[in-house]
């Protein structure tokens, strides 16, 4: 490969690049954000490169938008690093399976490269590309494996640096290695990474049902119930702050003393204590034992319309407050803003507000709104953080019957993509969450002159958008809820500790539940089937950002997981299924058990088991009353006389679990059957029933009892 060679440039120490000009722009061949001032773009000669103009995603941390070469003190290493990063950003990849490097990963690429170059310099006495041989590369691999806890995946990422460095040698002044690293083997193979068992398997952890259920339930409470209190408290605080006149009583202390006495008297008459802060001087929430130990001078000064320094420094005023708090006690918060009663507890959902608790609860409200939007839309974090004011609209379907909640944002098809506008169909709670966020960030957007709605609330923060801070925000909500719960964690712990949330988990978890538990509910009231119908209505073939495709992938994986569960329940635990398909399943499971040698005390190859059950998994459809191992030729739910009937999937709403040869009932289905039988028994208590009605109900209940009897007895039919 021959690279274009412009006139050499001189680096900081006079080391000449034979490949790049010093005034050559770093982002020469990359799409730039609209409105970018090209005169301020970074050049090759600069030691700090700003890549932000080529990064379109709103959720990318500012930390990764700048790469700094000044940490490389060796001029040869710095020159090599600059040429390497420039080439990876702008030149086509020498590997046919790789794309040009995204600017979002350039900082990591530089860090990994610096590690290898430092090792090579230590081994050879100085950094020189031609001195790198296979022995040195093998020594680097040994060095990487020496650190305890470093995974094979992490080692593969670090090995990628020398492999790519040699690939891009035609663009480097110092040339390439004296050997081909590991004879062309991939970093994954060299690191010992096993091949992934399924190319489509998603390795993002799925949030356990009790965890996501509790988090979404609390998030909806914040959006639908607590938000009004938080906004009202912010408005009340604003009115107090506007009324502050710090110099009105500089020379007249007596009226202020009288006003303070009146203030204390009113609080005494109302049965309230003196405002106390739940936070220490650093803004951290105090422990329970210290909650009422500090007078909130700032709030009292706002309520009196005076300067806080008067209350703190004047002995007469300070003494009155000290005596008052000893006599009346402290009141956390102290503002007069209303605090709504939580219908689940019959108590106010929190103590009274003050200036600091309003800031805290605004952050929690923002986190709750993010959880609602992330989990109930299926949008990626980059798509969520690209939402702008007015992104939500309400329309109707073509027939004018169904109301559709529409959300517009930007979806990114690839790392380097500038994105394209897309539309999502969602459900009402998301619309309410978007409204909350727009109200919450109105002041921040106006001050910063931006229209993206996911803003950092603190104006003291240099950042505008949340970006990577969303992880800290959501986990902060979890900690906040746990800390305020008197009866253990509000969000259930997993394996003895709190669940660590990341944005990707919400999309993956939603896709799995829609695919595999469509009749399940979350947060006690939202059915996944309803959410999926809303999300996919109006889309022909595909949905924005490929969410439909991910649902289908999760369905395929979930089908295998469910059929493995059927097998283990029948074979390992001796609890066979019931229903017309039970005999066929038991026979097939027994055949697989014998072929695998799956005997007590023997560990079988899990991947081989999944492979052997694959033919059953591909036909499995999970239902509320039964699971269907679908065969269109024998399915009773299909209209076989109608040529237009869809024969690719079962019509679960027409399922006849006690008659259809495809139906299988397990212990997971017992609860709805038993509830149906109980309902029938209650109806039979009605003396107004005719004899025919009574006969039909009795026969129907007997049919249900016969179907589930094997499950209750623990023996096959």
Steps between C-alpha positions, in 0.01 A plus 500: 500500500634845407388803697483854367811682625472879532785729591653396835395683815715577801366390839561677832858372536588532131416136419372508144192311387552360153125434465307804623518878468496695822206714390296200383162482669438207731136456387582526130273221377227501761152648496474804730213636706302778333631841598854380576761777473756328278764761580512368857544133411803315641806449279754220490766718662283562809565289809134509604236399244135595545286237327164636621406657160482146351306344791126533443361297789372711788581234761877482439701618799709811443788307657542293182470787252854628561818296460819627659843392375699700756522199733734338243835659582699293249488694168506178295208356694303825471558522125404135450188540711387810307557335162324182616193676641476729195516204264239302694265798495544587132644212298311184396573207730761255365279221638198424277293409807554833678361846445677831546543581870227706664622818674323384817754220552813695402586582861487134600704402194768751602506372857543137387767601248695698763508192724653288223753763389620549858549121530686484167731787604574329830582172328724646226644798687329742261185495291560379146244323282756281323620358834160349581519125435281207595696436818423853619133461408481172693664670798235772480228234509661341808514841666130560433404162644701563815246743645243316709139549404571616146255319272583341166272755336699787650827337394366471144425874498855579614655263245307675228732802538822337368310302237335815360823698535676261263204496260519878466879501452471638141376823662778519762835674467671226705353221284389161633615208715759250389232228514128454444346490851402144592503409129177687434291342776233722650540660842204297628666170403835601645335606827320165522147630468266209427280535193162641584243219503235706323589795279178681587511451876482823695750512786339803667360383836122481521354683800324252731122538506472600870768766447357663187148469640589691816709762317230569241227511766689766696591688182134519398417627849751779457366595157129471578481592871812658644583728203222747584639545853856549373397763244283680757785502754738642239249776423458576871877520546526734201247735656693497828827575321347787306384655826845510666614855590838447673571864586154611627577455868874573523440782746173384656542181698197542728234451230679187385503367858126565523449330164702199613298474823179508298640234263589268791158562657318402180694177470428421864127562448500275194677222690805521275869501583777730383618428142796261507705369211533133408832582328847582626716788372627289209147427381498140623189364669555459873458170680172444682640591844620843384192595299373782724825623654563801270287813460428587138600868524481546123133400477399696810669809354306454176173467691577812704631698203837575658867416459605165646809660654282698741353178643839332534714787628270701726489338845146619576358343184712185517411450866127519429530231231717276719246519785210449259643181351566363851138569592316421176741257340610503137292448187679346203449727203291777643330639189121534488468319164247217488624141519251256348388187683628178345188286440696182568603604852245763599792728602673797334748363249786701653573759772456869420717667237789740533734646237736204496236228505328666201825469303533137608142411411527673162791270417299200614202613290728530198636150563147362537390660173804350326414152631140532374613618156786251467301195609167570331625616158782257418713798392877493534668747733639695203148528357352608832761768556440637151135582592418868462225731618174411328611145419168357625174530309160337518334378183244247385520189290379505139153386608482779757432261788834438672698781661872470438771656715785584263856588595745647251875477548817404316612145440858407416557209263877487551765648730601771257147573385371856527163344575159530341164602639273216603167458673400264779146405605469464876253508789356772724744473797785594265312809386458607863870438571605712201275784618663481844852516354417794275365693800792394716769625262327810360722746688820311421418488128412868487825596673719274285316570176442132415189293432598147604288405802740275694704777661726502804289686756787667684606820325835471681583197284705565186300238314163566342366158402489208742716280274668226707369657821173316448655186654583684821157666493297179476708317759469808721122459481537140615719607794261782587200266508689238703618760753146626558343155533444402866446132416810398307597594144223655293666348192566130575864398522644224283750253645542710811558838336324777306450456127725728291294655221632596158294650213537196273333275756163673465472434126622141528265420792196649329575309178524173693171546686309608191634197314466238770251621763255715302216438745710599800468836673753742645455753780166336575306655213682511165464189284786425262251401231346847513843663482610285206181564301544873549869493408461300180168639378545697180836348406519276195780250528727678743496752782737792565851408609439129441306434820264255328804302384634489855163375625513217245855414607392492864202284404730247335729492804206493740341207317813294557521607865136403556527159338816430707293591807230254385766230463663562839163507676397169343835316508704652783220576747260224401210740439365418154258729315129443446273561203457327162862565394644358823547143375688616189725724710576231755599262223725757333659605829572137587667445162724803548581397858610153385706637212675751725543258786333755726505296819491611866838633611626545146557844345399521136617747237250788533561622145441154355178471700379832361591387149308173535194684632520763228237338276247522785601852595435631150133397527440607861265790573448590865143572611311595813302174531727266302815484291459411134744278307352627177419272208267677255364170364355395836438838667137535607536878531528546122214520254607228258217580259619856450779531243608840636568371854852576620657157553835625634390570859229367732189704582549478876172679569322197345708242685329182628761371746306186599439387140773631268787251442745793503409620851715438806414613855768535771509610862561853381143499362332368815405834656266625223334156470439483875370858499260408218376195691446712813307756298280220363431373852400849611259528208346164596404652836249724321153353559361681196686269259287279282563126504659520154735780606594308811572187294722690254701666781543170684620316188735785413659490845537122483675534164746750649564279804576199279745707296707620797460187718834348386681817603349493849568128541851521359446197274450466125160456348 
